[in-house]
């Protein structure tokens, strides 16, 4: 533990306050990512087996089986689908869409912070590099005629340390954010298809029976 603390102290001494800010940012970002992973797992994001079976049963107009599967579901979308099962009015459809979006908003809360970190961390690292370069050239100027190339090289690599730290924070954050956003995109696609199926059941079977495309059936041609 003492070795780790000593290494961190050395890094802070070299990189200055910018590296300190990036370290604090990385710790906060990691905490947020762990929380979001727990939230997604607790909500059952991506785990809609029983819910899918309920939708399929409803599409076959098997209401008893649909309700039975829905009762077994632990998905965060189960209450929305249960609401949709209670009627088929356009008002209820809009309410179900709004309820689903409210749940999506809860799951997406905090993703804007990850987006901000992924964009600002490299800029913060570059800012630290610029400050370091200014300091290095000031030191070089103060040396006068006795210029030592090692003095300039040492100042440059220390300055570049902040850029490396910024990229080290931004790259994994960007990858994790992309993964979270992809999961939410799939959730929206699944929910939209599920709700449209609930409010217009039986069309898949009709298409198979008639051999006609769904668009043609929808227009009655």
Steps between C-alpha positions, in 0.01 A plus 500: 500500500785736587656435158176593322467818705860590424447450125186713506687770689775498237246524216324790669832675554587464132160572346381764743136594569378390155602139566342523846171612341518215247563244774199624699294500179603142420401380848161675476447362148583146610253531789229618259569213259477244781171655614357493147599135457325417827194703395477324163537159665238579765254630238549193282619694197534255210331219694146482362446127449168477686393835360573383145299184562213712630507717187508194275204348683309828475574514129342151470205642696572258784420741781532249783851392401601863443395604850666192651834581336467867589452411868832312493691788343733710716571748223468871569270508194250254648277774652487679164394183317247422775348844448487436126313173552211689661371658178567603143411869481730755339514690828625190681759444229638851549501452878692172466757668275542779755541253787764308305690822423491594868670169583755553224575845639575347840738249346670767289551738793873553542597410145534870420768517771693221328464684171634818658800317651584329170504838324661722765770266636721523186454878493594523867807287433594724206455806721743351750747431220482861380564624854791257534650611170478865605679417823767298313575786261508747786759280670694478174493877464624545855797274429636761259799393293561186703219308332485130582293294249419257780332784686259563211440128437419442867252786503329375185443142617366623832262731311382218275415294808174691542392427142564131557299514823210674323491240224523218757184633664312587181549184291351240738225745596406540133493121451278445804267783394465347152409165658237659726348693210488187284316314776243778529450505123421128508264557792309764307472279193374208710248718686365667187447163332341356816253786543405504133438125520285537812281768340476319165516125578454218254643670190803272481274194483281667238802576283617140518153370421444725200857526378455877473739761639396678820482835323243365259287359781522830686355681199239231435628416150 
